[in-house]
Amino acid sequence: MRPRRVAFVGSIKWRERIPFGGRDLGRIAAQLDEVPGTDEDTVLVGVSRQGFDEQGRGVDVALVPEDLLEAWKQR
């Protein structure tokens, strides 16, 4: 059974030196139509060990390691 609506799609880039960039964002956006249940309201999420370059900041939600650790501390 497929969901009627997908809330978010994203990509995790856990690279040692290269931040999440425009090319990474472009890949998410290009594949969005291939995911059943996505629409113009589907949130684009990026998770990156090395942060985000200027173009990569175009995701709706940008998470770095500190964000992930902080989320667990609040429990």
C-alpha positions, 0 to 999 in steps of 0.5 A: 500500500502506497502512502497518499502523501509523502511529507518529505524526501531527502539525502544524507551526505556524510562526506569527510570534506565536501559539503552538501551542494547544488548538485546534491539538491538538484538530484533530490529535485530531479527524482521528486516526481519518481516518488509516489505521493510527492507534490509541490508541498513535499519538504526537501531535507538535506543532512550533511556532515560538512554543512551546506554550500550556498546552493545546497542551502536551498533545501527546506530543512538543512541538518548538520551533526550538531542538530542530530545530537541535539535532537537526542539530548531533548529526549 
